Each structure stands twice: as C-alpha cells, then as structure tokens.
Amino acid sequence: MKTRKKAASSKTLTPLALELIASRFRALSEPVRLRLLNLLMHKEQSVGALVAASGSGQANVSKHLAILKEAGMVGTRKEGLQTICFIADPIINELCELMCSRLREEMEHKAAALKATVKV
C-alpha cells in the first residue's frame, strides 16, 4: 500500500480561514450539488438543461446553483432568456479528480483484499 506524504502547512489557519474552508466543504456536502458540478465539468449548460439532466425540479436546481454560486464554484451569464452556468473555480475539477482517484484506489484495494479472502 502506498504511503502519502503529509503536506506541511507553514501557517496556522485563522478562525476566519477555517470558517471559509468549512463553508466551501458544506457547499460540496450535498449529492445534488455534486451532480450539478459533475454535469458542468463536461460543458457549460443552461439551467433548463441542468434540470433535465439532474432529474431534480427547477426550484431545487436553482436553490443548489445559488449555493454553489455563493461559494464561488459556479458562475452564470445570460444568453437571451437563458441562464448559462459554468464552473467558475477550476480547482473544483482538480478536487473532484483527486477524490475520485482516491476512491478508485480504495475500491481496488478492497476488491483485492476480498478476492484474496474468497477462494473460488
């Protein structure tokens, strides 16, 4: 199993910084918001397209987009009558890739362990 080096922080975070970080993670704590971000990572989309693709209602999608926008993760612009949404903070793509890679590693490790314990 790989060991990961811990990144050393040169500074102790202030209470305000910790609250801002917690706020960002709270914005990511809802599966509907993660689904919306996942859809937007592929391409910019209108709110209507996000409603159709997410399977959630218009009001629900709008509420979650507002939270993501407030957190600085999603941006919007008007194109005629449509509101187009996009990923405003590219670190979101990196964060999601990091998490997906880690989950993939964990699942592979668990599958290998299970395979080793179960002889067919």
PLY file of the C-alpha trace (Angstrom):
ply
format ascii 1.0
element vertex 120
property float x
property float y
property float z
element edge 119
property int vertex1
property int vertex2
end_header
0.00 0.00 0.00
1.25 3.47 -0.86
2.06 5.91 1.88
1.24 9.52 1.30
3.44 12.36 2.38
1.66 14.90 4.52
1.84 18.46 3.27
3.31 20.68 5.92
1.48 23.93 6.41
3.73 26.87 7.17
0.95 28.76 8.94
-1.75 28.05 11.45
-5.10 28.91 9.92
-7.12 31.67 11.49
-10.67 31.05 12.69
-11.94 33.09 9.72
-9.93 31.00 7.26
-11.23 27.80 8.85
-14.82 29.05 8.56
-14.31 29.90 4.88
-12.88 26.45 4.22
-15.75 24.81 6.12
-18.22 26.85 4.07
-16.71 25.51 0.85
-16.90 21.93 2.07
-20.51 22.43 3.21
-21.34 23.52 -0.34
-19.91 20.21 -1.56
-21.75 18.11 1.03
-25.00 17.69 -0.93
-25.27 14.97 -3.63
-27.48 17.16 -5.85
-24.82 19.89 -5.86
-22.13 17.33 -6.67
-24.28 16.07 -9.55
-24.66 19.62 -10.88
-20.92 20.21 -10.65
-20.28 16.91 -12.41
-22.60 17.92 -15.25
-20.92 21.32 -15.53
-17.43 19.80 -15.61
-18.30 18.35 -19.01
-19.64 21.57 -20.51
-21.45 24.81 -19.76
-25.19 24.28 -19.57
-28.39 26.23 -19.20
-30.39 25.93 -16.02
-33.10 24.15 -18.02
-30.60 21.57 -19.31
-29.34 21.02 -15.75
-32.91 20.49 -14.55
-33.48 17.88 -17.27
-30.14 16.12 -16.76
-30.23 16.10 -12.97
-33.76 14.80 -12.57
-34.46 17.50 -9.97
-37.09 20.21 -10.15
-36.44 23.77 -11.32
-36.72 25.28 -7.84
-34.41 22.66 -6.34
-31.75 23.11 -9.03
-31.93 26.89 -8.74
-31.52 26.68 -4.96
-28.47 24.44 -5.23
-26.94 26.55 -8.00
-27.32 29.62 -5.81
-25.39 27.89 -3.02
-22.63 26.86 -5.43
-22.53 30.36 -6.89
-22.31 31.92 -3.40
-19.38 29.58 -2.67
-17.64 30.81 -5.83
-17.73 27.43 -7.52
-20.27 28.17 -10.25
-20.73 31.24 -12.38
-23.64 32.29 -14.57
-24.25 34.52 -17.54
-27.32 35.44 -19.53
-27.76 34.41 -23.14
-31.08 35.82 -24.23
-33.69 34.37 -21.91
-31.44 31.53 -20.74
-29.06 31.49 -17.81
-25.89 29.60 -18.68
-23.95 28.01 -15.82
-20.26 27.13 -15.79
-17.52 26.09 -13.38
-16.09 29.36 -12.06
-13.29 27.89 -9.96
-11.09 25.40 -11.85
-9.83 23.94 -8.57
-13.21 22.15 -8.39
-12.13 19.93 -11.30
-8.86 19.11 -9.53
-10.59 18.45 -6.21
-13.11 16.09 -7.81
-10.38 14.25 -9.73
-8.34 13.91 -6.54
-11.32 12.48 -4.66
-12.29 10.14 -7.49
-8.72 8.85 -7.76
-8.59 8.23 -4.03
-11.93 6.39 -4.06
-10.75 4.30 -7.02
-7.61 3.31 -5.09
-9.64 2.39 -2.02
-12.09 0.29 -4.02
-9.28 -1.52 -5.83
-7.60 -2.27 -2.50
-10.85 -3.57 -1.01
-11.55 -5.69 -4.10
-8.06 -7.20 -3.94
-8.47 -7.95 -0.22
-11.85 -9.55 -0.81
-10.52 -11.62 -3.70
-7.65 -12.84 -1.51
-10.02 -13.97 1.24
-12.60 -15.62 -1.01
-11.26 -18.61 -2.94
-13.43 -19.72 -5.83
0 1
1 2
2 3
3 4
4 5
5 6
6 7
7 8
8 9
9 10
10 11
11 12
12 13
13 14
14 15
15 16
16 17
17 18
18 19
19 20
20 21
21 22
22 23
23 24
24 25
25 26
26 27
27 28
28 29
29 30
30 31
31 32
32 33
33 34
34 35
35 36
36 37
37 38
38 39
39 40
40 41
41 42
42 43
43 44
44 45
45 46
46 47
47 48
48 49
49 50
50 51
51 52
52 53
53 54
54 55
55 56
56 57
57 58
58 59
59 60
60 61
61 62
62 63
63 64
64 65
65 66
66 67
67 68
68 69
69 70
70 71
71 72
72 73
73 74
74 75
75 76
76 77
77 78
78 79
79 80
80 81
81 82
82 83
83 84
84 85
85 86
86 87
87 88
88 89
89 90
90 91
91 92
92 93
93 94
94 95
95 96
96 97
97 98
98 99
99 100
100 101
101 102
102 103
103 104
104 105
105 106
106 107
107 108
108 109
109 110
110 111
111 112
112 113
113 114
114 115
115 116
116 117
117 118
118 119
